[in-house]
Amino acid sequence: MSNVVVDSKLSIVIATYNRYKDLVECLISLFKMDYQPFEIIIVDSRSTDETETVEKNYPVRYISIKEKNRQRARNVGSRLAEGNVVAFLDDDVLVHRKWSKHLLAAYKHPQIGGVGGRVIPYGMPESHYQKVRKDDVGKIFKTGLVTGNYDIPLESPVEVDSLLGCNMSFRKDVMRKVGGFDENFSGNCFRDDTDYCVQTRKHSYKLIYQPKALVWHKFKGKTTSPQWVYWYTRNNTYFYFKDVFSQSRLRFALFFYRMFFPPRDYVLKSGIKVKLKLTTFALALKGIMDGINVYRTTRPNSM
């Protein structure tokens, strides 16, 4: 255990809603790790299944909130966390036995504010990797496009622009400086994790992708609903104007184009299939307008 940063106390925050069976499998994988966390905090948005029973059956802290907003859940959990490193996991992931050890080992320098890990589809072997043409990991472009590639099995950790929300962590003292997650991201909360990473980097902290901190994610891609498309365009537009637009105002047309026609590599990695119907297109346009309006409301003098 010598590779673990000596003074690290790991708090794990899991936001959940109506995924009791997945949550239990996630917890079981956590309790099988070589290096156990200081605490596990479950923040539940008033599930109607058996989720509230986890506190009776497992050594976790269970909190119930009325809002179905992942950002609010993460804010509640991180405020309660007593560890000096706070990790955020989705409720439908399974962690590798050495996940926490490798995650904490990456905090070798005080300027490293956050560390995230590798994510591959549930049921796949550790060697799995969806090969694409570009190998950038967690890179934010001035067009608003963000490359993932969080399944790449690199030989060593690398610095990145953004981490993936289902497997990311931050120093608690850094989170105090950055503040809470932006609760203006709603619905599917798309780009909420990227936004928080941008805010962290604005405080001159580095973010590290540690490929050995591996989790398996049960999300395997799907054909989206029109409502999903609405939240995707709404949140992505809000993120773009908040975090990217001021850097290169001339590229906003390409940003909108890429929302509807993303690069092939991006589609392959996401596993998401979008059927462009007339109603879907209308909801997408509404999402764009609502995203702009949210930004204008929160930052009236920025456009």
NORMO-V810447 format. One record per backbone hydrogen bond with DSSP energy under -0.5 kcal/mol. CO is the residue of the C=O (numbers start at 1). NH is the residue of the N-H. Records with the same first field share a line. If there is no record, write none. Layout:
CO: NH, NH
This chain:
1: 4
5: 8
8: 10
9: 11, 84, 85
10: 38, 39
11: 87
12: 41
13: 89
14: 43
15: 91
16: 45
19: 23
20: 24
21: 25
22: 26
23: 27
24: 28
25: 29
26: 30
27: 31
28: 32
29: 32
30: 33
34: 36
39: 12
40: 42, 61
41: 14, 43
42: 44, 63
43: 16
44: 46, 65
50: 53
51: 54
53: 56, 57
54: 58
58: 60
60: 62
61: 42
63: 44
67: 69
69: 73
70: 74
71: 75
72: 76
73: 77
74: 78
75: 79
76: 80
77: 81
84: 172
85: 11, 87
86: 170
87: 13
88: 168
89: 15
90: 93
92: 218
94: 216
96: 99
97: 34
98: 102
99: 103
100: 104
101: 105
102: 106
103: 106
104: 107
106: 108
109: 112
111: 113, 206
113: 171
114: 208
115: 169
116: 210
118: 215
120: 217
121: 124
125: 128
129: 131
138: 161, 162
139: 141, 147
141: 144
145: 141
147: 139
148: 138
149: 152
150: 119
152: 154
158: 209
160: 207
164: 167
166: 90
167: 117
168: 88
169: 115
170: 86
171: 175
172: 176
173: 177
174: 178
175: 179
181: 183
182: 185
184: 186
186: 189
189: 192
191: 195
192: 196
193: 197
194: 198
195: 199
196: 200
197: 201
198: 202
199: 203
200: 203, 205
201: 204
206: 113, 114
207: 160
208: 116, 210
209: 158, 211
210: 118, 213
212: 214
214: 96
215: 120, 217
216: 94
217: 122
222: 224, 273
225: 229
226: 230
227: 231
228: 232
229: 233
230: 234
231: 235
232: 236
233: 237
234: 238
235: 239
236: 240
237: 241
238: 242
239: 243, 244
240: 244, 245
244: 247, 248
245: 248
248: 251
249: 252
251: 255
252: 256
253: 257
254: 258
255: 259
256: 260
257: 260, 261
263: 267
264: 268
265: 269
266: 270
267: 271
272: 274
273: 224, 275
274: 276
275: 277
277: 281
278: 282
279: 283
280: 284
281: 285
282: 286
283: 287
284: 288
285: 289
286: 290
287: 291
288: 292
289: 293
290: 294
291: 295
292: 296
293: 297
294: 298
295: 299
299: 302
